[in-house]
């Protein structure tokens, strides 16, 4: 999880024991997929809100920023979670200056409690897209945002979704962060049939594989998109034998399953599977276990807190001198910032990088720095939200309408020029085909990354879903 400035100091990240600190409880923000449905509902982005070794600290950016009081209607122009938006109650705020036709966008995110920081992070990208990229409008419609606090709770997600659809009469729903919340929202949105749903984070394949919805389009990525392309790349570039190590939760197991399938198809051999508790803070035994296999590489699904604790142990043991380390995403920017010596030389898979050289990313970074500060850099969270509004703008503009029955057919098969590169929308399932990349940390600075590989958009299995004929 990235903080507001995305460049935390070591003191922001580590507690007094030198352990990458976490707060609160685990929950599933992304990762609820395939046969892993019965595993605990946790997520990589929520992982920074987990208790590790009994230590509890406040992390930079984790004070929330978003207005968690559902009865309040105040806003602050300096706060991305309140600026350019209504409050988490049914009040709302128009983003443009001209009066005329409006399109109501309901935003379902956590704005209070342990995970309030996540709402703030995603609102940062929403504010950027609405104000800097779209000037408050999509097509001929002035954007009106209506925020709802889902509190990372599926039942609350259902309640606020019903409010958005039945009381606020929104035309679009953006969110949620949690896959569990998304799965709970899905039948409510389908039954109403009045809003386009753009998912800006939840990666569960169940949103496609279980009674796929014609109202649903994803702006982030799926677990298959993460795991599958890394299989052959790891075989070709890092070695013929590998350890696969994941945190014991849905996202990790589902992405690892896709990786292992592709790695074995390429000719590789997985010599050991390691599954660790999400609350684990001491990775020294895990690292020794990896090294003892004699494998060429380790592919890990360790992010945020887990990635930092793992890389700290790997550095102490000298693991990267014994085997190649890669995965999603052991050297992501916040971890690299905290542990540059440990992560320099490590390859990491990401969906977005500030190193990407395309006109949209250059504009995105320029807009971000203009809004949030010249020394700040956008994150994956910002990009997901931004892309959600790129999708909305394309669909509404092409349809010349805000009705889902008109907007969604325009997005099927469409290409969006996103900061991460061109993404496509599968015309059969409405699943995203998103490019991914592998980059290597090359030095101690936030900007010290080199992109080694860019994967073309990966097509996920359709899981028997075909909604191409709806709204025709």
C-alpha positions as CSV (number, residue, x, y, z in Angstrom):
1,X,0.0,0.0,0.0
2,X,1.3,3.4,-0.9
3,X,1.0,6.4,1.4
4,X,-0.1,9.8,0.1
5,X,3.4,10.9,-0.8
6,X,4.5,7.4,-1.8
7,X,8.0,8.1,-0.6
8,X,7.9,7.2,3.1
9,X,11.1,7.3,5.2
10,X,12.4,4.3,7.0
11,X,11.0,5.7,10.3
12,X,7.6,5.9,8.7
13,X,7.7,2.2,7.8
14,X,9.5,0.4,10.6
15,X,8.5,0.1,14.3
16,X,10.9,0.2,17.2
17,X,11.8,-3.5,16.8
18,X,12.9,-3.0,13.2
19,X,10.0,-5.0,11.9
20,X,7.9,-3.7,9.1
21,X,4.9,-2.6,11.2
22,X,1.2,-3.1,10.5
23,X,-2.0,-2.1,12.2
24,X,-5.5,-3.5,12.5
25,X,-7.1,-6.5,10.9
26,X,-6.7,-8.4,7.7
27,X,-9.4,-8.2,5.0
28,X,-9.8,-9.1,1.3
29,X,-9.3,-6.0,-0.8
30,X,-8.4,-7.8,-4.0
31,X,-7.9,-11.3,-3.9
32,X,-10.8,-13.7,-3.8
33,X,-10.3,-16.1,-6.7
34,X,-10.8,-19.6,-8.2
35,X,-10.8,-22.5,-5.8
36,X,-9.3,-20.4,-3.1
37,X,-12.7,-19.0,-2.1
38,X,-12.6,-20.7,1.4
39,X,-9.3,-19.1,2.4
40,X,-9.2,-16.1,4.7
41,X,-10.4,-12.9,3.1
42,X,-7.3,-10.7,3.1
43,X,-5.5,-8.5,0.6
44,X,-2.2,-7.0,-0.3
45,X,-3.5,-3.4,0.0
46,X,-5.1,-4.2,3.4
47,X,-2.0,-6.0,4.5
48,X,-0.4,-2.8,5.9
49,X,-3.4,-2.8,8.3
50,X,-2.5,-6.1,9.9
51,X,-1.0,-6.8,13.3
52,X,2.5,-8.1,13.1
53,X,4.3,-9.4,16.2
54,X,1.9,-7.5,18.4
55,X,3.3,-4.1,17.2
56,X,0.9,-1.4,16.3
57,X,2.0,1.9,14.8
58,X,0.5,4.7,12.7
59,X,1.9,4.7,9.2
60,X,2.2,7.8,7.1
61,X,-1.0,8.5,5.3
62,X,-3.0,6.1,7.4
63,X,-4.8,8.6,9.5
64,X,-7.5,8.5,6.8
65,X,-7.9,11.9,5.4
66,X,-11.3,10.9,4.0
67,X,-14.3,12.1,5.9
68,X,-15.6,9.0,7.7
69,X,-18.5,10.7,9.4
70,X,-21.6,9.8,7.3
71,X,-23.5,12.8,8.7
72,X,-20.9,15.4,7.8
73,X,-20.9,17.4,4.6
74,X,-17.7,19.3,5.0
75,X,-14.9,19.1,2.4
76,X,-11.3,20.3,2.1
77,X,-9.6,21.2,-1.1
78,X,-6.3,19.9,0.1
79,X,-7.7,16.4,0.9
80,X,-8.1,14.1,-2.0
81,X,-10.8,12.1,-0.3
82,X,-13.0,15.1,0.2
83,X,-12.1,17.5,-2.5
84,X,-14.1,17.2,-5.8
85,X,-16.6,14.9,-4.2
86,X,-19.5,14.7,-1.9
87,X,-19.3,13.3,1.6
88,X,-19.9,9.7,2.5
89,X,-23.5,10.5,3.2
90,X,-26.1,11.0,0.4
91,X,-24.9,14.6,-0.1
92,X,-22.8,15.2,-3.1
93,X,-20.8,17.9,-4.8
94,X,-20.7,18.9,-8.5
95,X,-17.2,19.0,-9.9
96,X,-17.6,21.4,-12.8
97,X,-18.7,25.0,-12.9
98,X,-21.2,24.8,-15.8
99,X,-24.8,23.9,-15.0
100,X,-26.5,21.4,-17.2
101,X,-26.8,17.7,-17.6
102,X,-25.2,15.7,-14.9
103,X,-23.8,12.2,-14.5
104,X,-23.9,10.9,-11.0
105,X,-20.9,8.7,-10.0
106,X,-21.3,6.7,-6.8
107,X,-17.9,6.0,-5.1
108,X,-17.9,3.0,-2.8
109,X,-14.7,3.0,-0.7
110,X,-13.7,2.7,3.0
111,X,-13.7,6.3,4.4
112,X,-13.7,5.4,8.1
113,X,-12.1,3.0,10.5
114,X,-8.9,1.0,10.1
115,X,-9.0,1.2,6.3
116,X,-9.8,4.8,5.8
117,X,-6.4,5.4,4.3
118,X,-7.4,3.2,1.4
119,X,-10.4,5.4,0.6
120,X,-8.1,8.4,0.6
121,X,-5.6,6.8,-1.7
122,X,-8.1,5.9,-4.3
123,X,-9.8,9.2,-4.0
124,X,-6.5,10.8,-4.9
125,X,-6.6,9.2,-8.3
126,X,-10.3,10.0,-8.7
127,X,-9.7,13.7,-8.0
128,X,-6.8,13.8,-10.4
129,X,-8.8,12.2,-13.2
130,X,-11.9,14.3,-12.7
131,X,-10.3,17.7,-12.2
132,X,-7.0,17.5,-14.2
133,X,-7.9,15.1,-17.1
134,X,-11.6,15.6,-17.6
135,X,-12.2,19.1,-16.3
136,X,-15.2,17.9,-14.4
137,X,-17.1,16.5,-17.4
138,X,-17.5,13.3,-19.4
139,X,-19.1,13.9,-22.8
140,X,-21.8,16.5,-22.3
141,X,-22.3,15.5,-18.7
142,X,-21.1,17.4,-15.6
143,X,-19.7,14.9,-13.1
144,X,-21.3,14.7,-9.7
145,X,-19.5,12.4,-7.2
146,X,-21.4,10.8,-4.3
147,X,-19.2,9.1,-1.8
148,X,-20.3,6.2,0.3
149,X,-18.4,4.6,3.2
150,X,-18.5,0.8,2.9
151,X,-16.2,0.4,5.9
152,X,-14.6,-2.7,4.3
153,X,-17.8,-4.6,5.2
154,X,-19.8,-6.6,2.7
155,X,-23.0,-5.9,4.5
156,X,-22.3,-2.2,4.6
157,X,-21.3,-2.4,0.9
158,X,-24.7,-3.8,0.1
159,X,-26.5,-1.1,2.1
160,X,-24.6,1.9,0.6
161,X,-25.0,0.4,-2.9
162,X,-28.7,0.2,-2.5
163,X,-28.7,3.8,-1.3
164,X,-26.7,4.9,-4.3
165,X,-29.0,3.1,-6.7
166,X,-32.4,3.7,-5.1
167,X,-32.0,7.1,-3.3
168,X,-29.2,8.9,-5.0
169,X,-30.1,7.5,-8.5
170,X,-26.5,7.2,-9.6
171,X,-25.6,6.4,-13.2
172,X,-22.2,4.8,-12.4
173,X,-20.7,3.0,-9.5
174,X,-16.9,3.1,-8.9
175,X,-15.2,0.7,-6.4
176,X,-14.8,-1.1,-4.2
177,X,-11.4,-1.9,-2.8
178,X,-12.5,-5.3,-1.4
179,X,-13.3,-8.3,-3.4
180,X,-15.6,-9.6,-0.7
181,X,-17.5,-6.3,-0.8
182,X,-17.6,-6.4,-4.6
183,X,-19.1,-9.9,-4.6
184,X,-21.8,-8.7,-2.1
185,X,-22.6,-5.6,-4.2
186,X,-22.9,-7.5,-7.5
187,X,-26.4,-8.9,-7.2
188,X,-27.7,-5.6,-6.0
189,X,-26.3,-3.8,-9.0
190,X,-27.5,-6.5,-11.4
191,X,-31.0,-6.5,-10.0
192,X,-31.3,-2.7,-10.3
193,X,-30.0,-2.6,-13.9
194,X,-29.6,1.1,-13.8
195,X,-25.8,1.8,-13.4
196,X,-22.5,1.0,-15.1
197,X,-20.2,-0.6,-12.6
198,X,-16.5,0.1,-13.0
199,X,-14.3,-1.9,-10.6
200,X,-11.2,0.0,-9.7
201,X,-9.5,-2.6,-7.5
202,X,-11.1,-5.9,-6.7
203,X,-9.3,-8.6,-8.6
204,X,-11.4,-11.7,-7.9
205,X,-12.1,-13.8,-10.9
206,X,-15.5,-14.7,-9.3
207,X,-16.9,-11.4,-10.6
208,X,-16.5,-13.0,-14.0
209,X,-16.8,-16.7,-13.3
210,X,-19.9,-16.7,-11.1
211,X,-23.0,-15.4,-12.9
212,X,-21.0,-12.8,-14.9
213,X,-22.7,-9.4,-14.9
214,X,-23.3,-7.3,-18.0
215,X,-23.0,-4.2,-15.8
216,X,-19.5,-5.0,-14.6
217,X,-16.2,-3.8,-16.2
218,X,-12.8,-4.0,-14.5
219,X,-10.2,-1.2,-14.5
220,X,-7.5,-2.9,-12.5
221,X,-6.3,-6.5,-13.2
222,X,-7.1,-10.0,-12.3
223,X,-5.1,-12.6,-10.4
224,X,-4.6,-14.5,-13.7
225,X,-3.1,-11.4,-15.3
226,X,-0.6,-11.3,-12.5
227,X,0.6,-14.9,-12.4
228,X,0.4,-16.2,-15.9
229,X,2.9,-14.0,-17.8
230,X,5.6,-14.4,-15.1
231,X,5.7,-18.2,-15.6
232,X,7.5,-18.3,-18.9
233,X,9.5,-15.1,-18.1
234,X,10.9,-16.7,-15.0
235,X,11.8,-19.9,-16.8
236,X,13.5,-18.0,-19.7
237,X,15.4,-15.4,-17.5
238,X,15.9,-16.7,-14.0
239,X,16.1,-20.5,-14.1
240,X,14.6,-23.9,-14.6
241,X,13.8,-24.7,-11.0
242,X,11.8,-22.5,-8.6
243,X,10.3,-22.1,-5.2
244,X,6.8,-20.6,-5.1
245,X,6.1,-18.7,-1.9
246,X,2.9,-17.0,-1.1
247,X,0.9,-15.6,1.9
248,X,-1.9,-17.9,2.7
249,X,-4.8,-16.0,1.2
250,X,-6.8,-15.9,-1.9
251,X,-4.8,-13.5,-4.0
252,X,-1.5,-15.2,-3.4
253,X,-2.8,-18.7,-4.1
254,X,-4.7,-17.8,-7.2
255,X,-1.9,-15.8,-8.7
256,X,0.6,-18.5,-7.8
257,X,-1.6,-21.1,-9.5
258,X,-1.5,-19.2,-12.8
259,X,2.2,-18.8,-12.5
260,X,2.9,-22.5,-11.8
261,X,0.8,-23.5,-14.7
262,X,2.7,-21.3,-17.1
263,X,6.1,-22.1,-15.6
264,X,5.5,-25.9,-15.9
265,X,4.3,-25.5,-19.5
266,X,7.5,-23.7,-20.3
267,X,9.5,-26.7,-18.9
268,X,10.2,-25.4,-15.4
269,X,10.0,-27.4,-12.2
270,X,8.5,-26.1,-9.0
271,X,10.6,-27.8,-6.3
272,X,8.8,-26.4,-3.3
273,X,5.6,-24.6,-2.4
274,X,5.7,-22.4,0.7
275,X,2.6,-20.8,2.3
276,X,3.0,-18.4,5.1
277,X,0.6,-16.9,7.6
278,X,-0.4,-13.3,6.7
279,X,0.6,-12.3,10.2
280,X,4.1,-13.6,10.0
281,X,6.8,-11.1,10.8
282,X,9.9,-13.3,11.1
283,X,10.8,-14.6,7.7
284,X,14.2,-16.0,8.6
285,X,13.0,-19.7,8.7
286,X,11.2,-19.2,5.4
287,X,14.4,-17.8,3.8
288,X,16.5,-20.7,5.0
289,X,13.9,-23.1,3.7
290,X,14.1,-21.5,0.3
291,X,17.9,-21.5,0.2
292,X,18.1,-25.2,1.2
293,X,16.2,-26.2,-1.9
294,X,19.0,-25.2,-4.2
295,X,16.5,-23.8,-6.7
296,X,17.4,-21.3,-9.3
297,X,14.8,-18.7,-8.3
298,X,12.0,-17.9,-5.9
299,X,8.7,-16.5,-7.2
300,X,6.9,-14.9,-4.4
301,X,3.6,-13.2,-3.8
302,X,4.7,-10.9,-1.0
303,X,3.6,-7.3,-1.1
304,X,3.7,-4.3,1.3
305,X,4.4,-5.5,4.8
306,X,5.1,-9.1,3.9
307,X,7.5,-8.0,1.1
308,X,9.4,-5.8,3.5
309,X,9.7,-8.4,6.2
310,X,10.7,-11.0,3.6
311,X,13.3,-8.8,2.0
312,X,14.7,-7.8,5.3
313,X,15.3,-11.5,6.2
314,X,16.6,-12.2,2.7
315,X,19.2,-9.5,3.0
316,X,20.4,-10.8,6.4
317,X,20.7,-14.3,4.9
318,X,22.3,-13.2,1.6
319,X,19.5,-14.9,-0.3
320,X,19.8,-12.9,-3.5
321,X,23.4,-14.1,-3.9
322,X,22.1,-17.7,-3.7
323,X,19.0,-17.5,-5.9
324,X,17.1,-15.0,-8.0
325,X,14.2,-13.3,-6.3
326,X,11.2,-12.2,-8.3
327,X,7.4,-12.0,-8.0
328,X,4.6,-9.7,-7.2
329,X,6.0,-7.5,-5.8
330,X,9.0,-7.9,-3.5
331,X,10.7,-4.7,-4.6
332,X,7.7,-2.4,-5.1
333,X,8.5,1.3,-4.5
334,X,7.6,1.7,-0.8
335,X,9.6,-1.4,0.1
336,X,12.5,-0.3,-2.1
337,X,12.4,3.1,-0.4
338,X,12.7,1.5,3.0
339,X,15.2,-1.2,2.1
340,X,17.3,-0.1,-0.9
341,X,20.2,-2.3,-0.1
342,X,18.0,-5.4,0.2
343,X,15.9,-4.7,-2.9
344,X,18.5,-3.3,-5.3
345,X,19.1,-6.0,-8.0
346,X,15.7,-7.7,-7.3
347,X,13.1,-8.0,-10.1
348,X,9.5,-7.2,-9.3
349,X,6.3,-7.5,-11.3
350,X,4.0,-4.5,-11.4
351,X,1.1,-3.2,-13.5
352,X,2.2,0.4,-13.5
353,X,5.6,2.2,-13.3
354,X,6.6,5.8,-13.5
355,X,9.3,4.6,-15.9
356,X,6.8,3.8,-18.7
357,X,7.5,6.1,-21.6
358,X,4.2,6.8,-23.3
359,X,2.3,10.1,-23.8
360,X,-0.5,9.2,-21.4
361,X,1.9,8.3,-18.6
362,X,3.9,11.5,-19.2
363,X,0.7,13.5,-18.9
364,X,-0.5,11.5,-15.9
365,X,2.8,12.2,-14.0
366,X,2.8,15.8,-14.9
367,X,-0.8,16.2,-13.7
368,X,-0.1,14.4,-10.5
369,X,3.0,16.5,-9.7
370,X,1.0,19.7,-10.4
371,X,-1.8,18.6,-8.0
372,X,0.2,16.9,-5.2
373,X,3.7,18.3,-5.4
374,X,6.8,18.3,-7.7
375,X,8.6,15.6,-5.6
376,X,5.6,13.2,-5.4
377,X,4.9,10.3,-7.7
378,X,1.7,8.5,-8.6
379,X,1.1,4.9,-7.5
380,X,-0.8,1.9,-8.8
381,X,-3.8,3.0,-6.7
382,X,-3.9,6.4,-8.4
383,X,-3.6,4.8,-11.8
384,X,-6.5,2.4,-11.2
385,X,-8.8,5.2,-10.3
386,X,-7.6,7.3,-13.2
387,X,-8.2,4.5,-15.7
388,X,-11.7,4.0,-14.3
389,X,-12.6,7.5,-15.4
390,X,-10.9,7.1,-18.7
391,X,-13.2,4.1,-19.3
392,X,-16.2,6.1,-18.3
393,X,-15.3,9.0,-20.5
394,X,-14.8,6.8,-23.5
395,X,-18.1,4.9,-23.0
396,X,-20.2,8.0,-22.4
397,X,-18.7,10.0,-25.2
398,X,-19.1,7.2,-27.7
399,X,-22.6,6.4,-26.6
400,X,-23.7,10.0,-26.2
401,X,-25.6,8.7,-23.3
402,X,-25.1,7.8,-19.6
403,X,-27.4,4.8,-19.5
404,X,-25.5,1.5,-19.0
405,X,-27.4,-0.2,-21.8
406,X,-25.8,2.4,-24.1
407,X,-22.4,2.9,-22.4
408,X,-21.4,-0.7,-21.9
409,X,-21.7,-1.9,-25.6
410,X,-19.4,1.0,-26.5
411,X,-16.7,-0.3,-24.1
412,X,-16.8,-4.0,-25.3
413,X,-13.7,-4.5,-27.4
414,X,-12.5,-1.0,-26.7
415,X,-8.9,0.1,-26.3
416,X,-8.0,2.6,-23.5
417,X,-4.7,4.5,-23.7
418,X,-3.9,4.2,-20.0
419,X,-0.8,5.3,-18.2
420,X,0.3,1.7,-17.9
421,X,-0.1,1.2,-21.6
422,X,-3.0,0.2,-23.9
423,X,-5.6,-1.9,-22.1
424,X,-8.4,-3.7,-23.8
425,X,-11.9,-4.9,-22.7
426,X,-12.8,-8.4,-23.7
427,X,-16.0,-8.2,-25.7
428,X,-17.2,-11.5,-24.4
429,X,-16.6,-11.2,-20.7
430,X,-16.0,-7.5,-20.2
431,X,-12.8,-8.5,-18.3
432,X,-9.8,-6.3,-18.6
433,X,-6.8,-7.3,-20.8
434,X,-4.1,-5.4,-19.0
435,X,-0.4,-5.2,-19.7
436,X,2.0,-6.0,-16.9
437,X,5.7,-5.4,-16.6
438,X,8.9,-6.6,-14.9
439,X,11.3,-4.0,-13.5
440,X,14.5,-4.1,-11.6
441,X,15.5,-1.9,-8.7
442,X,18.8,-0.5,-9.8
443,X,19.7,2.0,-7.1
444,X,18.4,3.6,-3.8
445,X,16.1,6.3,-5.2
446,X,12.4,6.1,-5.9
447,X,13.2,6.6,-9.6
448,X,15.9,3.9,-9.7
449,X,14.1,1.3,-11.7
450,X,14.8,-0.3,-15.1
451,X,12.0,-2.0,-17.0
452,X,13.2,-5.4,-18.2
453,X,10.0,-6.7,-19.8
454,X,6.6,-5.5,-20.9
455,X,3.9,-8.1,-21.2
456,X,1.2,-7.6,-23.7
457,X,-2.4,-7.6,-22.4
458,X,-3.1,-11.0,-21.0
459,X,-6.5,-12.7,-21.9
460,X,-7.9,-14.5,-18.9
461,X,-10.1,-17.7,-19.3
462,X,-13.7,-16.8,-19.9
463,X,-15.0,-19.2,-17.3
464,X,-18.0,-19.9,-19.4
465,X,-19.0,-16.3,-19.4
466,X,-20.5,-14.8,-22.6
467,X,-22.4,-11.5,-22.2
468,X,-21.6,-10.1,-25.6
469,X,-25.2,-10.3,-26.7
470,X,-26.7,-8.2,-23.9
471,X,-28.0,-4.7,-24.6
472,X,-28.1,-5.3,-28.3
